[in-house]
């Protein structure tokens, strides 16, 4: 990285500045920067050298050019890599602040840059998706060397771990599904990093949704209690209440006939309507085409009119369960 300081031509005091006896702050700053640029190590310039320049101009950096002095500190901080910040950069920045007479202000900059550098160091530390006790001890030692307290250190490391785990979760459910393997990998990562992740409501719901969707589409379907008697060879996958609709014509008039209200039951082999005017059962392996809705499903068989099993209430899982059951039955 380029040297943070450079020697430049000394500016002359303006007329009104000379007239009213103002401090030639531009000249003072130019000489201060030249002193830093000429030094073998800008962090080793003694305070006495800067005080001599301040005395020459009859002012101080703190009183007359504090912002510019802090800009010099920030420039020095920007010249250091995160690794250099962690490995001795913080004391160097503090030394520079003391040299320029802005110690407390420079200390705040050093702490902020140290926190940022430690955040990057934490990401590198957990890049192998592991965080051993030795890793934690090394990180704590680096934080202590930077003047970062234990509470802040834990917060920085926890932030990196949490971000890594959230990224893993986001990647896992990017397709809307959370498989057994993905769930196990997230759990293993959390254990390896010692993470206790507190999910917000949105991510928690997204995980539950993705997990259930995978179970419905690829996992083992869990049976639910059936409101009607079923053979041992069938398991109930969904039970709701609604009606069955059938298109009819009378003369030139087309209308929809309802068979009344009753139980709608989806099993591993059939979709059943029980109640109303008649009981209806359609074997899933006879369905050649179907149209899913958010409150039911229309099925078509090789012969006969299409039937719509319409639920009284919308259910986002019914159509998915039907599609999976039909696929398995076929």
KAWOSUL-V475839 format. One record per residue. RES is the residue in three letters. PSI is psi as a letter, one per 30 degrees, with the letter a starting at -180 (* if undefined). OMEGA is omega in whole degrees, -180 to 180 (none if undefined). BURIAL is I if it has 9 or more other ideal C-beta (glycine too) atoms within 8 Angstrom, else O. Layout:
res | psi | omega | burial
RES | PSI | OMEGA | BURIAL
RES | PSI | OMEGA | BURIAL
This chain:
res | psi | omega | burial
UNK | k | -177 | O
UNK | l | 178 | O
UNK | k | -174 | O
UNK | f | -176 | I
UNK | l | 179 | I
UNK | l | 177 | O
UNK | k | 179 | O
UNK | l | -177 | O
UNK | k | -179 | O
UNK | k | 178 | O
UNK | k | 178 | O
UNK | l | 177 | O
UNK | k | 177 | O
UNK | l | -177 | O
UNK | e | -177 | O
UNK | e | 176 | O
UNK | e | 178 | I
UNK | e | -176 | I
UNK | e | -177 | O
UNK | g | 175 | O
UNK | g | 179 | O
UNK | l | 178 | I
UNK | k | 177 | O
UNK | i | -174 | I
UNK | e | 179 | I
UNK | e | 178 | O
UNK | e | 179 | I
UNK | e | 179 | I
UNK | e | -180 | I
UNK | e | 180 | I
UNK | e | 178 | I
UNK | e | -180 | I
UNK | e | 178 | I
UNK | e | 178 | I
UNK | e | 178 | I
UNK | e | -179 | I
UNK | e | -177 | I
UNK | f | -176 | O
UNK | k | 177 | I
UNK | e | 178 | O
UNK | j | -177 | O
UNK | f | 179 | I
UNK | f | -177 | I
UNK | g | 178 | O
UNK | k | -177 | I
UNK | l | 178 | O
UNK | e | -178 | O
UNK | e | -180 | O
UNK | e | 179 | I
UNK | e | 178 | I
UNK | e | 179 | I
UNK | e | 178 | O
UNK | e | 178 | I
UNK | e | 180 | I
UNK | e | 179 | O
UNK | e | -177 | O
UNK | f | 177 | I
UNK | h | 178 | O
UNK | a | 176 | I
UNK | l | 177 | O
UNK | e | -177 | I
UNK | e | -176 | O
UNK | e | -170 | O
UNK | f | -177 | I
UNK | h | -176 | I
UNK | e | -179 | I
UNK | e | 180 | O
UNK | e | 177 | I
UNK | e | 178 | I
UNK | e | 176 | I
UNK | e | 176 | O
UNK | e | 178 | I
UNK | e | 180 | I
UNK | e | 178 | I
UNK | e | 177 | I
UNK | e | 179 | I
UNK | e | -180 | I
UNK | f | -179 | O
UNK | f | -178 | I
UNK | k | 175 | I
UNK | l | 176 | O
UNK | e | 179 | I
UNK | e | 179 | O
UNK | e | 176 | I
UNK | e | -178 | I
UNK | e | -176 | I
UNK | i | 173 | O
UNK | f | -178 | O
UNK | e | -178 | I
UNK | e | 176 | I
UNK | e | 179 | O
UNK | e | 178 | I
UNK | e | 177 | I
UNK | e | 178 | I
UNK | e | 178 | I
UNK | e | 179 | I
UNK | e | 177 | I
UNK | e | 178 | I
UNK | e | -177 | I
UNK | f | 179 | I
UNK | g | 179 | I
UNK | h | -174 | I
UNK | e | -178 | I
UNK | e | 179 | O
UNK | e | 179 | I
UNK | e | 179 | I
UNK | e | 178 | I
UNK | e | 177 | O
UNK | e | -179 | I
UNK | e | 179 | I
UNK | e | -180 | I
UNK | e | 179 | O
UNK | e | 178 | I
UNK | e | 180 | I
UNK | e | 178 | I
UNK | e | -180 | I
UNK | e | 178 | I
UNK | e | 176 | I
UNK | e | 177 | I
UNK | e | 178 | I
UNK | e | 179 | I
UNK | e | 178 | I
UNK | e | 178 | I
UNK | e | -178 | O
UNK | e | -177 | I
UNK | g | -179 | I
UNK | f | 179 | O
UNK | g | 179 | O
UNK | h | 176 | O
UNK | l | 179 | O
UNK | j | -177 | I
UNK | l | 177 | O
UNK | e | 178 | O
UNK | e | 177 | O
UNK | e | -180 | I
UNK | e | 180 | I
UNK | e | 179 | O
UNK | e | -180 | I
UNK | e | 179 | I
UNK | e | 179 | I
UNK | e | 179 | O
UNK | e | 179 | I
UNK | e | 179 | I
UNK | e | 178 | I
UNK | f | 179 | I
UNK | f | -178 | I
UNK | g | 179 | I
UNK | k | -178 | I
UNK | l | -176 | O
UNK | e | -179 | O
UNK | e | 178 | O
UNK | e | 179 | I
UNK | e | 179 | I
UNK | e | 180 | O
UNK | e | -180 | O
UNK | e | -178 | I
UNK | e | 178 | I
UNK | e | 179 | I
UNK | e | 179 | I
UNK | e | 180 | I
UNK | e | -180 | I
UNK | e | 179 | I
UNK | e | 180 | I
UNK | e | -178 | I
UNK | e | 178 | I
UNK | e | 177 | I
UNK | e | 178 | O
UNK | e | 179 | I
UNK | e | -179 | I
UNK | e | 179 | O
UNK | e | -178 | O
UNK | e | -175 | I
UNK | g | -180 | I
UNK | f | 178 | O
UNK | g | 179 | O
UNK | g | -177 | O
UNK | k | 175 | I
UNK | j | -176 | I
UNK | l | 176 | I
UNK | e | -178 | O
UNK | e | -180 | O
UNK | e | 178 | I
UNK | e | 179 | I
UNK | e | -180 | O
UNK | e | 178 | I
UNK | e | 180 | I
UNK | e | 180 | O
UNK | e | 178 | O
UNK | e | 178 | I
UNK | e | 179 | I
UNK | e | -179 | O
UNK | e | -179 | I
UNK | f | -179 | I
UNK | h | -174 | O
UNK | k | 170 | I
UNK | i | -172 | O
UNK | k | 175 | O
UNK | j | -177 | O
UNK | k | 172 | O
UNK | l | -174 | O
UNK | e | -178 | O
UNK | e | -179 | O
UNK | e | 178 | I
UNK | e | 179 | I
UNK | e | 179 | O
UNK | e | 178 | I
UNK | e | 180 | I
UNK | e | -180 | O
UNK | e | -179 | I
UNK | e | 180 | I
UNK | e | -179 | I
UNK | e | -180 | I
UNK | e | 178 | I
UNK | e | 179 | I
UNK | e | -180 | I
UNK | e | -174 | I
UNK | e | -173 | I
UNK | f | -174 | O
UNK | a | 178 | I
UNK | k | -178 | O
UNK | k | -180 | I
UNK | k | 178 | O
UNK | l | 177 | O
UNK | l | 179 | O
UNK | k | -179 | O
UNK | k | 178 | I
UNK | f | 180 | O
UNK | l | 178 | O
UNK | k | -180 | O
UNK | l | 174 | I
UNK | l | 179 | O
UNK | f | -177 | O
UNK | f | -180 | O
UNK | k | 175 | I
UNK | k | 179 | O
UNK | k | 180 | I
UNK | f | -179 | I
UNK | k | 176 | I
UNK | k | 179 | I
UNK | a | -178 | I
UNK | k | -179 | O
UNK | b | -179 | I
UNK | l | 175 | I
UNK | k | -178 | I
UNK | k | -179 | I
UNK | k | 178 | I
UNK | k | 178 | I
UNK | l | 176 | I
UNK | k | 175 | O
UNK | j | -173 | O
UNK | b | 177 | O
UNK | g | -176 | O
UNK | k | 176 | O
UNK | k | 179 | O
UNK | l | 180 | O
UNK | k | 179 | O
UNK | k | 176 | O
UNK | k | 176 | O
UNK | g | 179 | I
UNK | a | -176 | O
UNK | k | 179 | O
UNK | a | 180 | I
UNK | k | 171 | I
UNK | k | -174 | I
UNK | k | 175 | I
UNK | k | 178 | I
UNK | a | 178 | I
UNK | f | -177 | I
UNK | f | -173 | I
UNK | l | 164 | I
UNK | k | -168 | I
UNK | k | 169 | I
UNK | k | -177 | I
UNK | j | -180 | I
UNK | a | 179 | O
UNK | b | -177 | I
UNK | f | -178 | O
UNK | l | 175 | O
UNK | k | -178 | O
UNK | k | 176 | I
UNK | k | 179 | O
UNK | k | 177 | I
UNK | k | -175 | I
UNK | e | -179 | I
UNK | f | 175 | O
UNK | f | -180 | O
UNK | j | -179 | I
UNK | f | -179 | O
UNK | k | 176 | O
UNK | l | 178 | I
UNK | j | -178 | O
UNK | k | 175 | O
UNK | l | 180 | I
UNK | f | 177 | O
UNK | g | 178 | I
UNK | a | -178 | I
UNK | k | 175 | I
UNK | k | -178 | I
UNK | k | 177 | I
UNK | k | 177 | O
UNK | l | -179 | I
UNK | e | 177 | O
UNK | l | -180 | O
UNK | l | -178 | O
UNK | l | 176 | O
UNK | k | 179 | O
UNK | k | 177 | I
UNK | j | 175 | I
UNK | j | -173 | I
UNK | k | 179 | I
UNK | l | 176 | I
UNK | f | -179 | I
UNK | k | 179 | O
UNK | k | 178 | O
UNK | j | -175 | I
UNK | f | -175 | O
UNK | f | -174 | I
UNK | e | -178 | I
UNK | e | 178 | I
UNK | e | 178 | I
UNK | e | 180 | I
UNK | e | -179 | I
UNK | e | 180 | I
UNK | e | -178 | I
UNK | e | 179 | I
UNK | e | 179 | I
UNK | e | 180 | O
UNK | e | -178 | O
UNK | f | -178 | I
UNK | * | none | O
